[in-house]
């Protein structure tokens, strides 16, 4: 049994790799906005709101929760009473979108990988400050140079960009 330890190590590594692939497979792919898509907080049709949108899949739920603005999506992730068992979060990549009013199908990206411009002059579909997501850092910085604002990552999002005027939510 000279190969016993090597074989065991190979089996364990294969098992761990398969487990990682299985966890990746658990994340459902993004869906596209339809005429029937309604925002989780506002209860309004998303096609009526310009700008980037968001969707969150909660584990065990087949359909995503939709958000008319990226700011609403972040609010959902920060509010303590909202579900935290999230399988996937997607936002429109405005570096790939050609149409601000209705980002095209196929422009979704994982929210955690985006660069966000906060504090720009660009308004959301709800006519509020928007957190504008970009899949490309250079595009985010160019947008911030043109529209004002600063660039942050998902895990750096300040609460006051999501809840202006609110004192520490957590």
For each residue, the residues with C-beta under 8 A, 3 or more apart:
1: 4
2:
3: 6 7
4: 1 7 8
5: 8 9
6: 3 9 10
7: 3 4 10 11
8: 4 5 11 12
9: 5 6 12 13
10: 6 7 13 14
11: 7 8 14 15
12: 8 9 15 16
13: 9 10 16 17
14: 10 11 17 18
15: 11 12 18 19
16: 12 13 19 20
17: 13 14 20 21
18: 14 15 21 22
19: 15 16 22 23
20: 16 17 23 24
21: 17 18 24 25
22: 18 19 25 26
23: 19 20 26
24: 20 21 27
25: 21 22
26: 22 23 59 87
27: 24 57 87 88
28: 57 64 87 88
29:
30: 55 64 88 90 108
31: 55 63 64
32: 105
33: 37 46 47 53 66 102
34: 37 47
35: 45 47
36: 45
37: 33 34 45 46 47 66
38: 43 44 45 46 66
39: 42 43 44 45 46 49 66 67 68 72
40: 65 66 67 72 76
41: 67 68 72 75 76
42: 39 68 72 126
43: 38 39
44: 38 39 48 49 68
45: 35 36 37 38 39 48 49
46: 33 37 38 39 49 53 66 68
47: 33 34 35 37 102
48: 44 45 125
49: 39 44 45 46 53 68 69 124 125 126
50: 100 101 102 125
51: 69 70 100 101 103 122 123 124 125 130 132
52: 69 70 91 92 94 97 103 130 132 133
53: 33 46 49 66 67 68 69 70 91 92 103 125
54: 66 67 69 70 72 73 89 90 91 92 111
55: 30 31 64 65 66 67 73 89 90 108
56: 64 65 67 73 76 77 86 88 89 90
57: 27 28 61 64 65 86 87 88 89
58: 61 65 83 85 86 87
59: 26 85 86 87
60: 85
61: 57 58 64 65
62:
63: 31
64: 28 30 31 55 56 57 61 88 90
65: 40 55 56 57 58 61 76
66: 33 37 38 39 40 46 53 54 55
67: 39 40 41 53 54 55 56 70 72 73 76
68: 39 41 42 44 46 49 53 72 124 125 126
69: 49 51 52 53 54 72 73 124 125 126 128 130 131
70: 51 52 53 54 67 73 74 91 92 116 124 130 131 132 133
71: 74 75 124 128 129 130 131 161 162
72: 39 40 41 42 54 67 68 69 75 76 126
73: 54 55 56 67 69 70 76 77 89 91 111
74: 70 71 77 78 131 157 161 162
75: 41 71 72 78 79 162 163
76: 40 41 56 65 67 72 73 79 82
77: 56 73 74 82 86 89
78: 74 75 159 162 163 169 170
79: 75 76 82 169
80: 169 170
81:
82: 76 77 79
83: 58 86
84:
85: 58 59 60
86: 56 57 58 59 77 83 89
87: 26 27 28 57 58 59
88: 27 28 30 56 57 64 110
89: 54 55 56 57 73 77 86 110 111 112
90: 30 54 55 56 64 108 109 110 111
91: 52 53 54 70 73 108 109 111 114 133
92: 52 53 54 70 97 103 107 108 109 133
93: 96 97 107 108 109 114 133 134 135 136
94: 52 97 100 103 107 132 133 134 139 143
95: 134 135 136 139 140
96: 93 104 106 107 135
97: 52 92 93 94 100 103 104 107
98: 104
99: 102 103 104
100: 50 51 94 97 103 122
101: 50 51
102: 33 47 50 99
103: 51 52 53 92 94 97 99 100 107
104: 96 97 98 99 107
105: 32
106: 96
107: 92 93 94 96 97 103 104
108: 30 55 90 91 92 93
109: 90 91 92 93 113 114 133 135
110: 88 89 90 113 114
111: 54 73 89 90 91 114 133 154
112: 89 154 155
113: 109 110 135 154
114: 91 93 109 110 111 133 134 135 153 154
115: 133 134 135 136 137 139 140 141 151 152 153
116: 70 131 132 133 134 140 151 152 153 154 157
117: 120 122 131 132 134 140 143 144 147 149 150 151
118: 129 131 149 150 151 152 157 158 161
119: 129 148 149 150 161
120: 117 129 130 132 143 144 147 148 149
121: 147 148 149
122: 51 100 117 130 132 143 147
123: 51 127 128 129 130
124: 49 51 68 69 70 71 127 128 129 130
125: 48 49 50 51 53 68 69
126: 42 49 68 69 72
127: 123 124
128: 69 71 123 124
129: 71 118 119 120 123 124 161 164
130: 51 52 69 70 71 120 122 123 124
131: 69 70 71 74 116 117 118 157 161 162
132: 51 52 70 94 116 117 120 122 140 143 147 149
133: 52 70 91 92 93 94 109 111 114 115 116
134: 93 94 95 114 115 116 117 137 139 140 143
135: 93 95 96 109 113 114 115 139
136: 93 95 115 139 140
137: 115 134 140 141 151
138: 141 142
139: 94 95 115 134 135 136 142 143
140: 95 115 116 117 132 134 136 137 143 144 151
141: 115 137 138 144 145 151
142: 138 139 145 146
143: 94 117 120 122 132 134 139 140 146 147 149
144: 117 120 140 141 147 148 149 150 151
145: 141 142
146: 142 143
147: 117 120 121 122 132 143 144
148: 119 120 121 144
149: 117 118 119 120 121 132 143 144
150: 117 118 119 144
151: 115 116 117 118 137 140 141 144
152: 115 116 118 156 157 158 161
153: 114 115 116 156 157
154: 111 112 113 114 116 157
155: 112
156: 152 153
157: 74 116 118 131 152 153 154 161 162
158: 118 152 161 162
159: 78 162 163 166 168 169 170
160: 163 164 165 166
161: 71 74 118 119 129 131 152 157 158 164
162: 71 74 75 78 131 157 158 159
163: 75 78 159 160 166 169
164: 129 160 161
165: 160
166: 159 160 163 169
167:
168: 159
169: 78 79 80 159 163 166
170: 78 80 159
